[in-house]
Amino acid sequence: MNHRLLAIPMFALLCCAGTASADTLLIERVQETPAAVPVRGQTAAAVEARFGAPQQKLEPRGGQKRQWPVINRWVYPAFTVYFEKNRVIDVVANQASPEEIGPKPPIQ
């Protein structure tokens, strides 16, 4: 398949797509106001000691096979923390408002 033929319609589509000036990207807000968030490798107990109890502890995901570790998720007002074996593996900023373009809400 000729990749040049695919590139032309994609380029035309991108050129025609306008940007809305009222949209705020989540990454723009996060870069403007760097917040204190848990760091990778921190224990769940240390996160709770520093940031308090989470608003919500979501159901664990994974663990069906030995290769798939159980992932726990804690939701705080500004971010969601992902744990593997009681250690932080990632922190994701939450949307501040429905108008903000950012990650989809976590799967319940």
N, C-alpha and C positions, 0 to 999 in steps of 0.2 A: 504494500500500500504506500502511496506517495504521501509523505508527511507534509510536503509543501501545499498540497491541496487542502489539507485539514487546517493549516495555519492561516490561510486567507480568510475563511469564514469566521474563525475565532478572533482574528484581528478586527474584522469588520464589526463583529458583535461587541467587542470591547470598546471600539471607537463610538458606537452608537449609544452605549450605556452611559447615562448621565449620573452624576453624583449629587446627592441631596445635601445641601449645605447645613441642614439641621441635624443630621445624623452625627452621633458621637460614637467613635469606636472605643470599645472597652480598653484596648491596648493604649490608646491616647490618654485616657484617664489614669491608667495605672502608671504610665511613664511620667505624667505630670505630678502625681502625688504618691511617691514611693512610700508604701506602708510597711510597718513591721509585720512580718509574717513568719510562720515557722520555717525552719530551714531543713533541708534534706538530712536525714539521719537522726533527727531529734526524736526522742521517745514520746509516746502518747502522754505519759505522765508529765513530762516537761512541758508539752504543749498546753495541757489542761492547767498546769500550775501558772503558766505565763498569761494565757489568753482566757482562762476561765472555762466553764462548762460550755460545750457547743450548744447551739440552738436545737440541733437535730443530729442524731446518729443514724445514718441510713443503713439499711440492711447490707450485710457483707455480700460481696460478689466474688466469683471464682471458686477455686478449691476443688473443682470436679476431678482434676487429675493432679498428680504430684508436681507436674511442671507448671501448673497454673496456681499460683499462690492466692490465698484469700486476701482481698483488698477491702479494707474498712474505710468509710468516708464520714468525716465530721463536717457539718455545715455551720459556719460562723457568719455573722452579718456581711462581712466584706469578702470572705474567701471560703473555699472548701478545701479541706486537708485530706489527702489520700495516704493511707498507712498500709504497709506490708509487714507482717510480723511485728507489730507494735512500733514500727519506725516510719517516719515521714518519708515518702518517696516523691510527692509532688504537692504543690499548692496552686490552686486556680482561683483567680479573682471572680467574684460573682457580679452579675449585672446590677447596676445601681438603679436602673429604671427600665420599664418595658421598651422605651424608645432607644435605649443604648444597644448597639449591635455588638454581640459578644457570644460566648459559648452557650450552647443549649443547656437548659437546666438538667441536673443529674437525673438519671433514670431511677425511679423509685423502686 
